[in-house]
Amino acid sequence: MVALESPAATGLVKPGQRRHGGGRGWTIAAGAVLLVGLGLRLALGGGGVGDRSALVMSTLLAVGVWLGARLLSTPRTAFFVVFGVVALLDLAALPARNAPEYDYREAFFRTDQVVTAQVPLAADAGAAPAQPRLVLLVEPVFPAGETQPRFGLAGEVGGAALGWDCAFPRGLQHLALPVPPALVPGSGPLDVRLHLTGSPTRESDYLLVYASAPRGGFLVSLVGAADVGSGTTVCTLRP
């Protein structure tokens, strides 16, 4: 004689029941990991447009990976997969070691193109620096057979029209433009609008001006003459 017993009577657990019994807890844990990872990613990036796009892509990737792992394996495995993905994405958002101060550049090859910036005074300066200099990160490009490009530099600083004579070397360089001290405000930013003069061309004579998205635009700063670094190209203010 064969006796039949139900699983409820014997206390036996089906394989499917054991596999999905703790699914809710692991799912909640995976969601918490995702939220914490997104918060860290936002803190590391600063909340710019690119950072917000990265948050959306990270969410989609983490959810997709979790769903795939959940269908193919256990909730516990899906949790650790999501944990690894979120950790890798946050590590990728860390700033690079010895990263350059710029992240993009713009070519100026017409006299109507304008480099605009609002240059703040140093917070600890207290007043306009002595013998102020506008410092830009630039790279002049001109033919190999020429000693100087066919363009110059002029613009408006603090509402006053100025021009400079610059002896450009080749390659990436800091460019220092003297500014009359009377044009530098005691507080608040200094409005700067620079443009090329002469005969620049798109093909052979143009100026690359470097910029940084985290710093809000072109790399323009105001320093005193004593703070101009070595190797900087110092221009002469036209009378």
PyMOL commands that set and color helices and strands:
alter all, ss='L'
color gray80, all
select helices_A, chain A and resi 7-10+15-20+23-45+49-72+75-92+181-183+225-227
alter helices_A, ss='H'
color red, helices_A
select strands_A, chain A and resi 104-108+115-119+132-141+151-157+160-165+173-178+190-198+206-212+217-218+220-224+233-234+236-237
alter strands_A, ss='S'
color yellow, strands_A
deselect
rebuild
show_as cartoon
